[in-house]
Each structure stands twice: as C-alpha cells, then as structure tokens.
Amino acid sequence: MKLRDQQEDVASKGYSKQEISHLNEQMQRAHDLQLKRITEMIESKMREKTMMLEQKLADEHAARLRAEETAQKAQQSSQDEIRKLRGDLEAERRRKQKPDKICAIM
C-alpha cells in the first residue's frame, strides 16, 4: 500500500493522536528506508553500467589504435613496394636506352 493510503487507514480506525503520530512516523521511516534502498540499488546499477561502458570504450579505443597501426604498416609497405617498382622500371628504361654493344667483326 502507498504511504498516504496507510496513513488514511490508520486515521480512520479510531486510534489516539499519539498512536496515529507514532504509526505515521513508523510508516514514514519504512517508506524512507524503502526509498533509500531503491536509490542505492539504482546508483549501484548506474555505477556498474558506467564502469562497463568505460571498459567498452577503452577496448574500442585500443582496437582502433591497433587498426590504425596496421593500416599505417600496410601503407608504408605499399609505398616501399611502389618505390622498388619505380626503381626497377627506371633501371629497365635505362638498360633499353643504352646501345647494345655489337661485335664489330660481325
């Protein structure tokens, strides 16, 4: 029952003012205690959820850093391969531009 309903029920049963006051105080304390427990439970759940989300964020951040590092290594490898191929191409062009040494006797 809600606190107000309990208080109205007590008031309608013919108790003395002192008894009503005492019962109202007991009900109010019980209600306050219940609210305190609910509040603590909600706060605990919120702290737990916050910690879980912070851990998830840290994990995702670490995964992003690993992915960026992998991408940088792949880009560097590609750039190295391009430089090598350009060097090979240039060497081949130079080789083809040189006149072949032909034997003069023939």
N, C-alpha and C positions, 0 to 999 in steps of 0.2 A: 504494500500500500504506500501511497505517497505520504510525505510528511504532513502536508496540510490535511489530508483525509484522516490520518491518525489523530491529529490534534483535534479535529472537529468531533471525532468519535469519542475521544476522552471527555471532551467538554459536555457532550450530550448524555453522559451516563451518571450524572449526579455526584461526581467527586468534589471534594472540597477544593478551594482555590489553591491551597498549599499542595495537595496531591496532584492537582492539574498542572501546577507550575513545575513540580518535581518530574512528573511524567513527560511534560513538554521538554524539559531540559534533557531528559534521558533520550527522548526521540531525536532531539536536535543533535545531541552528541553522536548517536548512532548514525544519523544522516550525514553529519560532518565526517565521521570516520569512513563511511562508505565512499563519500566523495573523495576523500584523501587517498583511499586505496585505488580508486578508479584513476585518479590523476597520476599517482605513482606508476600504475600499470601502463598508462598511455605514455608517460615520459620515458619509461624503460623501453617500450616498443619503439619509440621515436629515436632514442639513443642507439638501439640495436640496428635499426634501419639506416640511420646516418652512418654508422660505422661500416655497415655492409656496402653502402653506396660509395663511401670514401675508398674502400678497398677495391671496389669495382673500377672506380675512376683511376686509381693508381695502376691497376692491372692493365687497363686500356691505354694509359699513358705509356707504360713500359712497352706494350705491344706496338704502339705507334712509333716509338723510338727505334725499336728493332726493325720495323718495316722501312723506316726512313734510312737506317744504316744499310740494310740490304739493297735498297734502291740506289743509294749512293755508290755502293760497291759495284753494282751492275752497270751503272752509268760510267764509272771510271774504267771498268773492264771494256765497255763498248768503245770509249774514247781511245783506249790503248790499242784496241784492235783496228780502229779506223786509222790511227797514226801508222801502225805497222803496214796496213794495206796500201796507204798512200805512199809510204816509203818504197814498198815493193813495186808499186805502179811506176813511180818516178824512176826507179833503178831500171826497170824494164824498158821504159821510154828512152832512157839514155843509152842503153845497150843497143836498141834498134837504130838509133840515130848514128852510131859510130859506123864508119865504113868497115866492112869486113876486110880483113887482111887476106888478100888473094895472092896466091903464089904467082910471081911474075913470070915464071918459066912457063906456066901453062898458058 
